[in-house]
């Protein structure tokens, strides 16, 4: 009976062992660093508010004051004594804040990063109440310090600022004949489309809800009213309107027509 000798690959064993040691050393080092950091006193609170989109609803002083009101002065307190989750939750409660993220650095600083909400339309209802709808479909109050440059929706709008969030409607739902969005959802869908397309974002300044509940768009350039109807076939309507702008109004002039109706299939009907 033959005996087989197993030849050990010592080089491979050494490499594997070395990797295990490195990983274990890294984990121990991280655990030790986190423990030391938790024991450290907070040296400084750094507040960073993202205003890359030009929104100034929230400023550093606002967040600093909020922290002071709820937690007092955090500088000098042990980092492990600061409830980061609660701090994030409180900042997220600001109606102009989309997301807050709080973390500590290795040198003992507490970093607070704040992302603001981005409004897509300002609604003025029949009760003369004003509020925004942001790009997530969340209703925002007006701000005393900043006014966003977004289209204004007004007219026969009887909705108050009671809904916390508008439904994000899918293309399938829009095409479903049984689907019936609320008026605010219609306004949101059209406004969100306008915001996401550079040409229309620069052109449309107002959405008016007429007595029949249909939407009328008021452009920045020209004196005409665009009879848009509802949210159905929205992209087709905007494409028709864009073609008419390029091929029609560019030749006849921007003030040639009083109304431009895009609610009819495969055509644009105008009146002088």
Secondary structure, 3 states (H helix, E strand, C coil): CCCCCCCCCHHHHHHHHHHHHHHHHHHHHHHHHHHHHHHCECCEEEEEEECCCCCCCCCHHHHHHHHHHHHCCCCCCEHHHCCHHHHHHHHHCCCCEEEEEEEECCCCEEEEEEEECCEEEEEECCCCCEEEEECCCEEEECCCCCCCCCEEEEECCCCCCCCCECCCCCHHHHHCCCCCCCHHHHHHHHHHHHHHCHHHHHHEEEEEECCCCCEEEEECCCCCEEEEECCCCHHHHHHHHHHHHHHHHHHHCCCCCCEEECCCCCCCEEEC
